[in-house]
Amino acid sequence: MKYKFLSNDGLKFKAYGDSIEEVFANSALAMFASMNEEDKIASTKQLKIKVKGKDMESLLYNFLEELIFLFKSQNLFLSKVRDIRLDKKSFKLIAKISGDNAKNYELKHKVKEAKYKGIIIGKENKKWVANITFDIQ
């Protein structure tokens, strides 16, 4: 399981992974999955993004906020996160992402922002997990 929604409105979810990088990728996918019910999103546009933080939670927050910014400014609806390189000491992340124009899909809502205070990263049963809450428009 990549992620699980913890509320019916999709505003709170838990992402899972065998590595911290996989948790970051699955957190991003869960955020976009909450906005639409289609399984297949095309990958017509590819980008490389870089973010940094002061700890893992702020790094995940900044990563999600960068994706929200790309969604709002370029209508990029995320379909894939690949090749995440995460420096656990300096809290820097580089990832290749791809997606399609959001106008090609019917959205239930739009994510407004991730809630920094709602982000918790840790391990459960030898798996990495992240709890995330966000606001919608």
Helices and strands as residue ranges (DSSP letters): E 3-5, E 12-17, H 20-33, E 45-52, H 56-74, E 76-87, E 92-101, G 102-104, E 111-114, G 116-118, E 120-124, E 127-136
